[in-house]
Amino acid sequence: MLDAFTKKRIEKVLQNYIDKKIPKHLKNEVQIHYKFRGKTVTLSQERPGYMGRRFVYPIAQLRNEEALWKVYWQDSKNRWHFVDDIEPDTDFEKQLKEIDENDIFWA
């Protein structure tokens, strides 16, 4: 489980990231959400779908393992896989930047 200070810091980082990622004119259409579970942070995107429904798509998962943040992607069977191209790092913000720049997440 992440300590309260770390969790609060990550929430601030993520909120700042979300505010910058989605253009103002699309904020009602596209939303980015995050969820904490233990030492894991899961990012997802909510978009409009068919017949007025909204759909949530997983973007990435960051796991704090042995004091390093590791990045994972989700396959079509909802299984998470480690991203070999992104080296584990102690810096959460650096990993978030890697996700932002990697086509596997924002194709």
Secondary structure by P-SEA (a helix, b strand, c coil): cccaaaaaaaaaaaaaaaaaaccccccccbbbbbbbcccbbbbbbbbbccccbbbbbbcbbbbbcccbbbbbbbccccbbbbcccccccccaaaaaaaaaacccccc
